[in-house]
Amino acid sequence: MHRISVEDILIDVVRKDIKHMHLSVHPPDGRVRISAPKRINDETIRAFAASKIKWIKRHQGRLRKQKRPLPLKYISGEGHYFKGKKYVLNVIYQPRPLPNRVTIRNEHYLDLFIRKGSRREQRKRVLTEWYRERLKGMMPPLIQKYQGKVGVKVNEWRVKQMKTKWGTCNLTAKRIWLNLELAKTPPRCLEYILVHELTHFLEPSHNGRFASYMGQFLPDWKAREKELNTYPIGPILGV
C-alpha cells in the first residue's frame, strides 16, 4: 500500500488482483482508500479520484457530522440495534448448564441470557451469533424475490463481518457476501444492498448503466443508500 494526494486529500492505494477500481471513505475520520487492479498506474488512479472528489468530500463531511458510538461493553443498559430499531440490552446471568440465548422482550429489550462469570468477548460472541442467525433467516425469501426480478441466479451467499463494505460479490462464482451489521439496519437497507450486489452480476462498475438498472429494480434505491450511509454503524458505502 502507498499514498497519493488529490486536492490535498491523502488517499491510500492498494493494488489487488481485481478488474475495477473501488473507492471508499472510512469512519471515523474519513480516511480514503482506493483498491485498484495491478496493471493500473498512479496517474490513472489520480484521475479516477479527481472525478470522484465531490463524492469524497461529501461523505467525509457526513462522517464528521455523525456521532459514532462508543465501543460496546455488552452490559445491561446499552443500546443495541436490530432491524433499524434500538433496543436496551439486559444481561441475565444464569447457572450452568442452561444455554446461552438472546430474546426480544416487549419490543424494547434484548435479553441476553449467559453463564455467570462471562467476559465481554463471550457476551459479544453470543449476541453476534444471534445477529448472524437472524440475518440468515431474512435472506432466503429476499434472494428468491430479487434474483427473479433482476434476472440472475445466486449460486451461494454468505454472511460475514466486514469493516469497509456493506456487501461484495464474486461475479465468476455468482457468490454474494453480506455484512453482518446489516442485521442491525432497517430491512429496506438490507434489500438495497442485496439488489446492489445482484445488479453487479449484470454490470460490474458503478456507471450510468448500473444506475439505470438500479432504478429499474429498486426505484427508491438512492434514498435507501442515503439512509444506510447515515446510519450510526458500519462502513460508508464505496463506489
Secondary structure, DSSP 4 states (H G I P E B T S, - for coil): -EEEEETTEEEEEEEES-SS-EEEEETTTTEEEEEEETT--HHHHHHHHHHTHHHHHHHHHHHHHS-PPPPP---TT-EEEETTEEEEEEEEEE-TTSPPEEEEETTTEEEEEEETT--HHHHHHHHHHHHHHHHHHHHHHHHHHHHHHHT---SEEEEE--SS-SEEEETTTTEEEEEGGGGGS-HHHHHHHHHHHHHHTT-SSSSHHHHHHHHHH-TTHHHHHHHHHTSSSSPPP--
